[in-house]
Amino acid sequence: MLNLAKALALALYGIIGIAGWYQYDTLLRRPAITKAETVDNLSSDMTVNYVRAMVWYHSRGKLQELRSILLNDDLSQRERIKIRIKNMLMHRSSAYIRELNALNTPINSLGNWYQSHFDFDNFLKDIYKIVFDSGLTVEEKVRNATDVMEEYQNITNRKLIDSLTETQGVPDEQ
């Protein structure tokens, strides 16, 4: 009886295995599923809204990391802090630049466009002024950095709206 149970278990195992390989082979023979051409094809309005949301989403991470630098690093080492902040901002910005470049929008390579129109050098100078202001608490520095980020993002978003209006016609900002 035990030998019969072993034989049945092996037979069942074999049948299931063969069926699994057959399904796998069938999946491999199917044509690759490609995304429709309309996916990620954003209108001017959607482009503006998506950029605004994506950039602000990534800014929240920048602000958290800035808070960590302010709380944990020796701010008297100005050059070291400047390098850390600049590298952090550039690294975190590269994430949404790549994502924006991958989209099909009215502006080709939208991430590169955003990067070239964002006044990073002056933005960085304004952030450094806030970070090294000894009269501010950490929370005041983060709050002020938030205001500066929003200001520069709004300027760049306005440039995006203007550019899209020239090329595509996008309704003015609400």
BELFEN-V618911 format. One record per pair of residues at least 4 apart in sequence whose C-alpha atoms are under 6 Angstrom apart, sorted by sequence separation. I is the first residue (numbers start at 1). J is the second residue. D is the distance in Angstrom with one decimal. If there is no record, write none. Layout:
# BELFEN-V618911
I:J:D  I:J:D
This chain:
# BELFEN-V618911
9:13:6.0  10:14:6.0  42:46:5.6  43:47:6.0  46:50:5.8  50:54:5.9  51:55:5.9  53:57:6.0  68:72:5.9  69:73:5.3  83:87:6.0  84:88:6.0  87:91:5.9  89:93:6.0  96:100:5.9  120:124:5.9  136:140:5.7  140:144:6.0  141:145:6.0  150:154:5.9  153:157:6.0  161:165:6.0  164:168:5.3  165:169:4.0  42:47:5.8  165:170:4.8  101:109:4.5  101:110:5.2  100:110:5.5  101:111:4.7  100:111:4.6  130:141:5.8  97:111:4.1  118:156:5.6  40:103:5.6  41:104:4.7  42:105:5.1  40:104:5.5  41:105:5.9  44:170:5.8
